[in-house]
Amino acid sequence: MQEKRECNYDLLKVVSMVAVIMIHISATWIEELTRYVADGGKISELVNPVMACIYNSISRFAVPSFIMVSGAFVLDSSRTLNYREFYKKRVLKIGIPTVVFSILYILYRILFGFAREQIGLSNLIDLIRDIVSGSPFYHMWYLYMIIGVYLMAPIVMRFKNSISYGNFRKTVFVFLILASVSRWTTEKIRLSWDLGQSFEYLGYFMMGFVIRKDLQKNNLNGILLIMLGAAVEIATAFVEYKFQIVGGIMESDLKFQIVSPYCPTIVLASLLIFAGFTKLQIRYNQQIEKLADMSFFVYLFHAGVWDFFGGGGTQAPYERKSGYSVP
């Protein structure tokens, strides 16, 4: 018997997929605006620079939301305790597509490099470095990261079952705070106690389970939480505008990245928005379900499509995506 779908999370996945696409499109827009100002251009001559930052910042809940949705269900299923069954399912669902699309994007970068006669030793070194680091294309890091999270999921499940739920909840909050501090600081400062990327995102993964378990349905409260989360991200957009556009500084050159998934304001906004969708009671909709089921493959395909038709005009697709931070 098929489990009953929770359409609120299907809707969140659809909205998050649109948001991811918005991040990548607006990131290209912001890169161009930033370069223009850094090269001596006038801000008054720019077209809607604030809106570029708002589009980019207000979408930053997307990646944390995907991770929290996964954690909400994976850590609530007794099947996760069975290592063999759990890993086999994840290999088929995540592992194989990751390998296939990694190969496709590697070939894409190489072929376009030769086609444009711009490929050289430095580009090949960058390509090898990206492959080793788990980022054969700029959006593929997510797949390699989530594989690491899934590898730890059965262990987390056993830990959760070994202590009281109250203590587990407290552990998750502390873990998420430490992960935020670690990622936000080690991005540039490189503290020796960096937890590691998959281990850090485990905080979001566990928090998804806690929020789903603790919150009750209330549409009005859900809408208010979503609006509050969006307001936090819009406020972040004006900080981003101040440093990114007015200052003409690429985010990679900042000491602390403004809109990274573990920036404190993005963490807060992501939790508020996920909590808001958790509280929504939405009637089943077959179209939303189908779109939600497509979100994984849309994520795999969309970066290549955007790079080829839209983003490739300013930066060749075989080159490493530099400057602005994109998921």
Salt bridges, closest charged atoms under 4 A:
GLU6 OE2 - ARG212 NH2 2.52
ASP10 OD1 - ARG5 NH2 2.79
GLU31 OE1 - ARG35 NH2 3.40
GLU32 OE2 - ARG35 NH1 3.10
ASP76 OD2 - ARG212 NH1 3.03
ASP126 OD1 - ARG129 NH1 3.25
ASP130 OD2 - ARG109 NH2 2.94
ASP130 OD1 - ARG320 NE 2.81
GLU187 OE1 - ARG183 NH1 3.29
GLU200 OE1 - ARG183 NE 2.71
ASP214 OD2 - ARG169 NE 2.88
GLU289 OE2 - ARG5 NH1 3.71
ASP293 OD1 - ARG5 NH2 3.17
ASP307 OD2 - LYS321 NZ 2.74
